[in-house]
Amino acid sequence: QGLLTGSVLSGGRLIGGTADPGTLGAEPELSGPGAALGTGEDDSQALPAAAGPAALRTVRDRLADGSAGPLMVAIPAGTFGMGSRLSGEPNERPEHQVQVGGFLVGATEVTFSDFDRFVRAAGRRSPDDFGWGRGRRPVVDVTWDDALDYAQWLSRQTGRRYRLPSEAEWEFAARGGTTSAYWWGYAPESGRALCVGCGSSLDGRAPALVA
């Protein structure tokens, strides 16, 4: 599986983050590393509630060498139904209301480009891509400890606190305000997602490039 890291900024402030014109609704700028991290609580009050999809503000921190860090999306605070009353899985029931504070989360999965930079700097084992390719593909062949160490490395590089998101934070961000079983509705539809049997040209072949 691809590594979905979340990082959280201690104190929840965006000070020092570099504003980026990309949004979650459009392909984000990927000239630098694209990341699916989350950064901490966002108390900037910059995201008014809106009906329907909204363009969310994005930021990037700078690493110690001056290069751009992962692209982060500012997620506003909110309440959502966590779990699913529609699922047959007992560990997803009962659906219950959870309140989440504002935070920053990576715009995409952590890419090989992101993680390989950490590997080179820290002298770590390079994860295997199994012949699928690296670059903008989601990094695979990483452990939980690898993910924690990567987030801690980002913290040292930026002077801010990066961490993995909580289960509630990740689900809140991924759900994007929807209440249906899928982001597009209640039934599977071909061409709506990228997975083994989702009807894309990559089915059963290789992970898709992020974004």
LONUKE-886731 format. One record per residue (C-alpha): residue in one letter; residue number from 1; y, z, x. Coordinates in steps of 0.05 Angstrom, whole numbers, plus 5000, padded with zeros to 4 digits. Each point is the difference from the previous one (the first is absolute). Layout:
<resn A	resi NUM	v Y	w Z	u X>
...
% end
This chain:
<resn Q	resi 1	v 5000	w 5000	u 5000>
<resn G	resi 2	v 5071	w 4989	u 5022>
<resn L	resi 3	v 5040	w 5060	u 5024>
<resn L	resi 4	v 5051	w 5022	u 4949>
<resn T	resi 5	v 5042	w 5051	u 5037>
<resn G	resi 6	v 5056	w 5038	u 4969>
<resn S	resi 7	v 5054	w 5033	u 5039>
<resn V	resi 8	v 5049	w 5051	u 4975>
<resn L	resi 9	v 5066	w 5016	u 5031>
<resn S	resi 10	v 5013	w 5074	u 5009>
<resn G	resi 11	v 5061	w 5022	u 4961>
<resn G	resi 12	v 4993	w 4937	u 4958>
<resn R	resi 13	v 5062	w 4966	u 5028>
<resn L	resi 14	v 5009	w 4926	u 5015>
<resn I	resi 15	v 5053	w 5013	u 5053>
<resn G	resi 16	v 4987	w 4956	u 5059>
<resn G	resi 17	v 4955	w 4953	u 4962>
<resn T	resi 18	v 5022	w 4927	u 5005>
<resn A	resi 19	v 5015	w 4968	u 4933>
<resn D	resi 20	v 4958	w 4938	u 4988>
<resn P	resi 21	v 5013	w 4947	u 4947>
<resn G	resi 22	v 4927	w 4992	u 4983>
<resn T	resi 23	v 4972	w 5028	u 4936>
<resn L	resi 24	v 4931	w 5016	u 4974>
<resn G	resi 25	v 5008	w 4945	u 4948>
<resn A	resi 26	v 5011	w 4945	u 5051>
<resn E	resi 27	v 4964	w 4988	u 5066>
<resn P	resi 28	v 5030	w 5051	u 5048>
<resn E	resi 29	v 5027	w 4981	u 5067>
<resn L	resi 30	v 4940	w 4997	u 5045>
<resn S	resi 31	v 5030	w 4977	u 5066>
<resn G	resi 32	v 4987	w 5071	u 5023>
<resn P	resi 33	v 4939	w 5042	u 4981>
<resn G	resi 34	v 4986	w 5006	u 4926>
<resn A	resi 35	v 4972	w 5067	u 4981>
<resn A	resi 36	v 4971	w 5036	u 4941>
<resn L	resi 37	v 5024	w 5068	u 5020>
<resn G	resi 38	v 5037	w 5050	u 4961>
<resn T	resi 39	v 5058	w 5040	u 5025>
<resn G	resi 40	v 5023	w 5065	u 4971>
<resn E	resi 41	v 5039	w 5024	u 4941>
<resn D	resi 42	v 5061	w 4958	u 4985>
<resn D	resi 43	v 5059	w 5040	u 4974>
<resn S	resi 44	v 5051	w 4943	u 5006>
<resn Q	resi 45	v 5006	w 4991	u 4924>
<resn A	resi 46	v 5006	w 4925	u 5011>
<resn L	resi 47	v 4947	w 4978	u 4949>
<resn P	resi 48	v 5021	w 5007	u 4927>
<resn A	resi 49	v 4944	w 4996	u 4949>
<resn A	resi 50	v 4991	w 4931	u 4971>
<resn A	resi 51	v 4955	w 4967	u 4949>
<resn G	resi 52	v 4953	w 4948	u 5030>
<resn P	resi 53	v 4993	w 4978	u 5072>
<resn A	resi 54	v 5057	w 5020	u 5046>
<resn A	resi 55	v 5018	w 4979	u 5070>
<resn L	resi 56	v 4987	w 5062	u 5042>
<resn R	resi 57	v 5042	w 5016	u 5061>
<resn T	resi 58	v 4965	w 4992	u 5067>
<resn V	resi 59	v 5014	w 5029	u 5069>
<resn R	resi 60	v 4973	w 4997	u 5071>
<resn D	resi 61	v 5004	w 5052	u 5054>
<resn R	resi 62	v 5006	w 4980	u 5073>
<resn L	resi 63	v 4947	w 5017	u 5050>
<resn A	resi 64	v 5016	w 5029	u 5068>
<resn D	resi 65	v 5002	w 4932	u 5033>
<resn G	resi 66	v 5050	w 4975	u 4949>
<resn S	resi 67	v 4951	w 4957	u 4961>
<resn A	resi 68	v 4994	w 5003	u 4925>
<resn G	resi 69	v 4952	w 5049	u 4968>
<resn P	resi 70	v 4961	w 4987	u 4936>
<resn L	resi 71	v 5036	w 4975	u 4938>
<resn M	resi 72	v 5005	w 5058	u 4951>
<resn V	resi 73	v 5015	w 4998	u 4926>
<resn A	resi 74	v 5039	w 5056	u 4966>
<resn I	resi 75	v 4960	w 5025	u 4940>
<resn P	resi 76	v 5041	w 5040	u 4949>
<resn A	resi 77	v 4975	w 5066	u 4973>
<resn G	resi 78	v 4963	w 4998	u 4934>
<resn T	resi 79	v 4942	w 5024	u 4957>
<resn F	resi 80	v 4938	w 4960	u 4986>
<resn G	resi 81	v 4930	w 5005	u 4970>
<resn M	resi 82	v 4954	w 5010	u 5060>
<resn G	resi 83	v 4928	w 4980	u 4991>
<resn S	resi 84	v 4975	w 4957	u 4943>
<resn R	resi 85	v 4975	w 5012	u 4930>
<resn L	resi 86	v 4974	w 4928	u 5002>
<resn S	resi 87	v 4955	w 5009	u 5060>
<resn G	resi 88	v 4926	w 5015	u 4996>
<resn E	resi 89	v 5005	w 5039	u 5065>
<resn P	resi 90	v 4998	w 5076	u 4986>
<resn N	resi 91	v 5044	w 5014	u 5062>
<resn E	resi 92	v 5057	w 4961	u 4967>
<resn R	resi 93	v 5001	w 5043	u 4937>
<resn P	resi 94	v 5035	w 5032	u 4967>
<resn E	resi 95	v 5065	w 4962	u 5008>
<resn H	resi 96	v 5055	w 5051	u 5013>
<resn Q	resi 97	v 5075	w 5000	u 5011>
<resn V	resi 98	v 5023	w 5008	u 5072>
<resn Q	resi 99	v 5072	w 5004	u 5024>
<resn V	resi 100	v 5015	w 4967	u 5067>
<resn G	resi 101	v 5063	w 5008	u 5041>
<resn G	resi 102	v 5036	w 4940	u 5030>
<resn F	resi 103	v 4970	w 4975	u 5065>
<resn L	resi 104	v 4994	w 4939	u 5045>
<resn V	resi 105	v 4936	w 4960	u 5005>
<resn G	resi 106	v 4980	w 4940	u 5041>
<resn A	resi 107	v 5012	w 4933	u 4966>
<resn T	resi 108	v 4931	w 4974	u 5020>
<resn E	resi 109	v 4935	w 5023	u 5031>
<resn V	resi 110	v 5006	w 5018	u 5074>
<resn T	resi 111	v 4988	w 4935	u 5038>
<resn F	resi 112	v 4962	w 4988	u 5064>
<resn S	resi 113	v 5068	w 4985	u 5032>
<resn D	resi 114	v 5024	w 5070	u 4980>
<resn F	resi 115	v 4938	w 5035	u 5023>
<resn D	resi 116	v 4989	w 4960	u 5064>
<resn R	resi 117	v 5070	w 5021	u 5023>
<resn F	resi 118	v 4978	w 5073	u 4992>
<resn V	resi 119	v 4934	w 4985	u 5036>
<resn R	resi 120	v 5035	w 4970	u 5060>
<resn A	resi 121	v 5051	w 5056	u 5005>
<resn A	resi 122	v 4949	w 5056	u 4992>
<resn G	resi 123	v 4943	w 4970	u 5039>
<resn R	resi 124	v 4954	w 5003	u 4940>
<resn R	resi 125	v 4938	w 4961	u 4980>
<resn S	resi 126	v 5018	w 4933	u 4970>
<resn P	resi 127	v 4970	w 4992	u 4930>
<resn D	resi 128	v 4953	w 4942	u 4988>
<resn D	resi 129	v 5024	w 4944	u 4955>
<resn F	resi 130	v 4929	w 4974	u 4989>
<resn G	resi 131	v 5023	w 4929	u 5014>
<resn W	resi 132	v 5048	w 4997	u 4941>
<resn G	resi 133	v 5063	w 5001	u 5043>
<resn R	resi 134	v 5055	w 5050	u 5015>
<resn G	resi 135	v 5076	w 4993	u 4995>
<resn R	resi 136	v 5023	w 5008	u 4927>
<resn R	resi 137	v 4931	w 5017	u 4973>
<resn P	resi 138	v 4987	w 5072	u 4978>
<resn V	resi 139	v 4971	w 5040	u 5056>
<resn V	resi 140	v 4926	w 5019	u 4991>
<resn D	resi 141	v 4949	w 5040	u 5040>
<resn V	resi 142	v 5043	w 5062	u 5004>
<resn T	resi 143	v 4983	w 5072	u 4984>
<resn W	resi 144	v 5037	w 5055	u 4963>
<resn D	resi 145	v 5018	w 5031	u 5067>
<resn D	resi 146	v 5026	w 4932	u 5025>
<resn A	resi 147	v 5045	w 4997	u 4939>
<resn L	resi 148	v 5027	w 5070	u 5011>
<resn D	resi 149	v 5012	w 4986	u 5074>
<resn Y	resi 150	v 5037	w 4935	u 4983>
<resn A	resi 151	v 5046	w 5037	u 4952>
<resn Q	resi 152	v 5013	w 5054	u 5052>
<resn W	resi 153	v 5016	w 4946	u 5052>
<resn L	resi 154	v 5051	w 4970	u 4952>
<resn S	resi 155	v 5031	w 5069	u 4992>
<resn R	resi 156	v 5008	w 5008	u 5075>
<resn Q	resi 157	v 5028	w 4929	u 5006>
<resn T	resi 158	v 5052	w 5007	u 4945>
<resn G	resi 159	v 5017	w 5074	u 5000>
<resn R	resi 160	v 4981	w 5004	u 4927>
<resn R	resi 161	v 4938	w 5028	u 4966>
<resn Y	resi 162	v 4949	w 4947	u 4980>
<resn R	resi 163	v 4936	w 5020	u 4965>
<resn L	resi 164	v 4946	w 4973	u 4955>
<resn P	resi 165	v 5020	w 5000	u 4926>
<resn S	resi 166	v 4967	w 5048	u 4952>
<resn E	resi 167	v 4952	w 4971	u 4949>
<resn A	resi 168	v 5053	w 5009	u 4946>
<resn E	resi 169	v 5055	w 4966	u 5041>
<resn W	resi 170	v 4956	w 4940	u 5016>
<resn E	resi 171	v 4977	w 4991	u 4928>
<resn F	resi 172	v 5071	w 5007	u 4973>
<resn A	resi 173	v 5026	w 4947	u 5048>
<resn A	resi 174	v 4942	w 4953	u 4990>
<resn R	resi 175	v 5003	w 5005	u 4924>
<resn G	resi 176	v 5073	w 4979	u 4999>
<resn G	resi 177	v 5015	w 5029	u 4931>
<resn T	resi 178	v 4941	w 4966	u 4965>
<resn T	resi 179	v 4951	w 5037	u 4954>
<resn S	resi 180	v 4947	w 4946	u 4992>
<resn A	resi 181	v 4934	w 4995	u 5038>
<resn Y	resi 182	v 5028	w 4944	u 5043>
<resn W	resi 183	v 5072	w 4986	u 5019>
<resn W	resi 184	v 4998	w 4938	u 4955>
<resn G	resi 185	v 4963	w 5030	u 4940>
<resn Y	resi 186	v 4933	w 5027	u 4977>
<resn A	resi 187	v 4950	w 4946	u 5018>
<resn P	resi 188	v 4980	w 4966	u 5065>
<resn E	resi 189	v 5033	w 4933	u 5011>
<resn S	resi 190	v 4986	w 4949	u 5054>
<resn G	resi 191	v 5054	w 4988	u 5051>
<resn R	resi 192	v 5036	w 5066	u 4987>
<resn A	resi 193	v 4977	w 5037	u 5063>
<resn L	resi 194	v 4966	w 4990	u 5067>
<resn C	resi 195	v 4929	w 5029	u 5002>
<resn V	resi 196	v 4928	w 4978	u 5007>
<resn G	resi 197	v 4996	w 4971	u 4929>
<resn C	resi 198	v 5072	w 4991	u 4979>
<resn G	resi 199	v 5002	w 4924	u 5000>
<resn S	resi 200	v 5041	w 4989	u 5063>
<resn S	resi 201	v 4986	w 4951	u 5057>
<resn L	resi 202	v 4985	w 5060	u 5045>
<resn D	resi 203	v 4945	w 5029	u 4956>
<resn G	resi 204	v 4944	w 5024	u 5045>
<resn R	resi 205	v 5032	w 4969	u 5062>
<resn A	resi 206	v 5053	w 5044	u 5032>
<resn P	resi 207	v 5056	w 5050	u 4985>
<resn A	resi 208	v 5064	w 4967	u 4978>
<resn L	resi 209	v 5065	w 5004	u 5040>
<resn V	resi 210	v 5044	w 5055	u 4974>
<resn A	resi 211	v 5054	w 4985	u 4949>
% end
